[in-house]
């Protein structure tokens, strides 16, 4: 069971740890609550994602990429990072004998990157290729564009990757400013699973290198202001060169004030899609009407609000049938039935009980709780929260997601064979 203990580490940093003495591996995740939504503070979309790349070219104590990765390869260890709109994460998954070294490496990555002109320019080219790769596939291209379409002008209204245009304008000084004004002890949270004592001892040793820049404190996702409203009952069509089309039916979700509210919205989506081929969504869209190989619910949620939606990938000539199928999904009595509600609650419960003992998975569960619910919750707390939700709560959320209130965006393919 996921049940992290919390203590306050050096510089006031919250440390969440879970001892897993039955494994030989250790997972360590530094979460720094600065992300793509902070790009406006340095003036260039994509700046903070770019910063995440550059440290892997060298830090003060590990001046080359081989010095960073090389020691862990013989023992199947991994060091990596990611950036999303609200946070940056530097992480390691290693044998417990290398826990101290791993924490040293990932701390140096975000604390003391060399950021040479050569490394910055090299990663500019790599991110250009990352953007091109993202846009070479339908789903990647759609979700790259979606924030800009939904929330233009808002800090959340662009891809964390930035664009070819914005990155072409960014210089080394701007990137160093992003580091200086975005990454410090006051925005850091540490997660560790496995041999947590080794990580605790290592943190005391490496804490001196962590920046003490006076930044506003963030120990969870920040708020960036009310999201731009959109008009429901609208449809817009965007032409693409892809052979298939993607139909997105989106509903705005409100600013979430409690973990329970977020859980209700999650469960409302599950009423449609939980269970794969057995779900109401797949039974109608795929099994009955043969419209799509892929269909699912999805969403983006932030402290300021977000959206929930349904995606259907289909051929251009089947777009009208996709609209009709969605109307059937929302009219299906099963999505509001007590039987379906209890099926999902039981499924959630057993998914936690059946979780494999894996330090990396445990860390991800913990930090997702912080990202999604604003606090780190144990499996027992999450289960108790879901058990407090009623069918009435979930139906009220579903009633806010009727097709006449939806914003539909169609990325229409040219229909040519791939």
N, C-alpha and C positions, 0 to 999 in steps of 0.2 A: 504493500500500500504506500502511495505517495504521502509522506508526512514530514515535511521539511521543518527543521528547527531553525530559529532565527537568533542571531546575535549581532551586535554592533561591532564592526571591525575597526581598523585604523581609519582615521579621518572621518569617522561617523558613517562609514559605508555599511549598509545592511548586507549581511551575509546569510544566505539560506543554505543549509547543508543537510544531507541525509546520509547516514551511515549504511553502507551495503557490504557488510563483511564477507558475504558469500561470493563476491566477485573480485577479480584481480584488476579490473579497469577503473578508471576515474574519468568523470566528465566535469569540465569546468567551463562556465559561461560568464563572461563579463557582459552585462547589459548596461549600455550608456544611453540615457534617454535624450539623445539628440539624433534626429533623422532627417529625411527628405523634406519634411514640413518646415525645417529650420533653414532651408536653402536661401530664403528671402533675406535672412539676416546677413548673408555675405554676398547677395546680389546675383547668384547664378544657380539656376536649376541644375541639380546633379552634383553639387559641390561635396556634399557629405558622403554620398556613395563613392565618389571619386577618392575622397580621403580614405575610406575603408580599404580601397585597393592598394594605395601607395605604400603603407607600412610593410607589406610583404616583400618589398624590394630591399628592405634593410632598416634596422633600428640601431640605437646606440650600442647595445650589447650583442646584437645579432645582425651584423652589417650586410649579410647577403641572404637571398632566398634559400640557399642551401643550408646556411646556418640556422635558419628558422625551421625548415622542414626536415632537414637531413637526420638529426638525431633520433627522430621518432619513427622513421621508415622501417628500420630493422625489427621494431616491435609492433608494427601495424598501427602506429599512432597517426592521428590526423589533427592538423591545426587549420582553422578556417575562419570565415567571418561572413556576415550579411548585414544589409541595411534595409530598413523599411521606413515608412513615413515618420514614425515616432521614435525609433531607436536604432542603435548600431550595436551589433553583438560580435565579440571576438571570442572564439571558443576552441577547446581542445578536448580530444577523447584519446586517452593514452593508457598504457600499462601503469599500475600504481607505483612502480619503481621510478617513473618519470614525472610524477605529479608536481614536484617542486620545480623542475625544469620547465614543464608545460605552463605553469602559472607565471613563471618568470618571462617566458616568451610572449604569451598573450597580453600580459600587462605592459611589456615594453612596446608591443605593437601599437596600442592606442595612446600610450603615454609619451614615448620617445622615438617616434619615427624620424628617420634621417631626412626624408622629403627633399632629396636632391633634385635639381632641375632635370637631370637625366631620367630619374625614376618617375617623376611627374609626367614628363612627355611620353614615356613608354606606356604608362597606364592610360593616358588619353587615347592612344591608338587601340589599346585593348578594349576600353569601354566603347569606343566607336564600333568595334566588332560585336560587342555584347548587344548593343542596340540593334545592329543589323540582324543579328541572329534572332533577337526577340521579335522583330518585325517580319521575319521570314516565314512565320507560321501564323495561321489565322488567330488562334486563341491568344498567342503572345502579342500580336499586333493590336488586338482589340483591347486587352487589359493594359497595354502600354498607353493607349489613347484615352481610356475611360475616365481617369481623374480629371483630365483637362476638359472633357465634354460635360461632366457632371458639375464640377465646382470651379469654373474658370475664375482666375484672379485670387483664389483662396490659397493659403499655404499648402493645403492638401491637394490642390488642383493641378498637379503635374506628376509625371512618372519620377520615381526616385532616381532613375538613370539619367534624367535630364534629356537633352536632345543633342543632335549633331551640331546645331546652331549654338546652343547655350554653352556646350563644352568647348567649342572652337574659340569662344571669347574668354574663357577662364584662364587666368595665369597663375603662376606659382604663388604669388603673394596672396591671391584670393584663397587658394587652397590652404595656405598656412594660417590665414585668418579663420577659416572654418575650423581648423584644429584648435586654435587658441581659444576661440569663443564658443566651442561646442563640447569639449571633452575635458572633464575634471572630476575630482572625487565627489563633488556635490551632485553629480548626475549618474553615479555608478551604483550598481547592485551586482553582487556576486552570487552565483549558484554553483554548488559543488555536490556531486554524488559519488559514492564509492568509499575510498579511504579518506574520509573528511579530515582526520587529524593531520595527515600529510599536507593537505591544502591549507589548513589553519596555520601550521608552522611556517609554510612557505609564504603566506600572505604577510606575516609579520616581517619577513626578510625583504620582500619586494615593495612594500608599501611606500618606501621613501621616494620611489621614482614617479609615483602617481601625481599628476598635476594638481596644484592647489589653487588654480585660478578661481577668482570670486565670481562664479556663475550662479544664477538662480537655481535653487535646489529642485531636483526632480528625482523621485524614486518610483515613478509610474508614468505612463503616457501623459503628456501635457495637453492642455486645451489651447486651441489656436483660433477660437472665435466661431460664431455661428456659421454653419455651412449655407451656401446659396440655395435658396428654395427653387424647386422646379414645378412645372405645371403637370398635373396628372392627366391621364386620358389623351396623351400625345404620342405620336409615332414619327420617328425620323429615320431616314434611310441614307446609308453611306455606302458608296460603291467601292468594291475592292477587286483585286486581281486574283483572289483565291478561288479555287474551284468550288468550295462549299460556302454556305452562308451561316452566320451566327445571329440568332434572334435573342435579344436580351430584354426581359420584362422586369422592370425595376420599381421598387417601392421605397420611399424614404423612411428611415427609422429615426425615432426621436433621440434626443440627448439622453443617455442612459445615466440614471442616478444611483443604481445599486446593482450588485452582482445578480440578484434575482431577476431584475428587469432584463438584463442581458441574456440570462438563461431562458427566459420565456421566449425571447425572439429566436434563440437557437432552436428551441423545441418546436416552435411554429414551423420553421423550415424543415425540421425532421419529420413533421407530420406529412409533408409532401414527399420527401426524398429518402428517408431512412429505409434501408433494406434492399438497396440496389434494384435488381429486376423485379422484386416483389413490392416495391413502393408504388403508391398511387401514381406518382409522376411517370415512372418508367412503364407501368402497366398501360397507361393511356397513350403516352407519346410514342413509346417504342413498340410495345407488344401489340396493342390494338391497331394503331394507325401506321406503324412502320415508318415513322418520320425521321428518326435519328438513331445513330449509334450512341451518341453522347447526349445526355440531358441531366441536369443537376440543379440544385439550389446553390447559391453562393451569396457572399455579402462582404462588405467592408464596414467595420465598426470602430469608431473613435470616441473619445469623451465628448466631442462636439456633435455626434450623430453619425449617420452613415446611410447605408441602403441594404436591403435584402432583395434577392432576385432569383430568376430562373433563366438558365441558358439552354438553348436548343440549337445544336449544329445540324443543319439540313441542307438540301439543295434549294436553289433559288425558286424553282417552280412550286416547292412545297411550303413556302412561307405562309400563304393564306391558311393552309391546313394546320400549321403550327399554332396560329392564333386560335383557331377553333378548338384544338386539343387542349390548350391552356385553359380555356373557358370550361371545358369538361373537368379538368383537374380541380379547379376551384369549386365546381358544383358537386364534386364527388362527396357523398356523405361520410365516407370513411375518414377523411382528413379532420373531421370534427367529432369522431366517435370515441366513446370511452374505451372501447376495445383497442383501438389504435394508440390512444394515449398511454394506456397501461403497457402495451407492447414496447413502446419506445422507452418508457421509464425502466422497464426490466432490462432492455438491451443496453442502456447506458450503464446500469448497475453492473451487469456482467462484463462489459467491456473493461471496466476498471479492475474487476476481480481477476480477469484473465490476462492482464497486462504482463508481459515478460519482465523479468528482473534485469533491467538494463540501465546503467547510470545515465547514458545519453538520453534515453526516453524519459527517465524520471525528471531530468533537468528541463527538458522541453515541456513536459506537463506542468511543471512549476512556473516557468516563465510565461507560458501561454496563459496561465491563470492570472498572472500579473498584468499581461497585455490585455486580456479579454475582460477581466472582472475588476481590475484596478487593485487587486491584492492577491497575495499568494495563499491559496486554499488547499487544504489536504483533501484526499479522496473522500474521507468521511464527511468533511464540511460540504463538499460539492454534492455528495449523495443526499445529505440532509436538506440542502437547498432545493435540489430537484424534487425531493419528496414533498416539499411545501408548496410546490406549484400545482394548481388545479387545472382541470380541463377548461374551465371558464376563463382563466388567465390566458391560455393559449388561443382559444377561440377569439378572444378580444383582439389579440395581435393579428390573427388571420383575417379578421374583419377589416383591418386596415390595409389589406393586401388584395383587394378585389381588382379585377382587370380594368374596370372603368377608372380606377385611381392610378393606374400604372403609367410609367414612362417607358415606352418601348423604343429600343434602338436596334435597327436592323443593319448589320454589316453584310451587304448583299454581294455574293460572289458572282463571277462572270459565267459560272456554270461549265467551264471547260474542264476536261479531264486532267488530273494532275499527272 
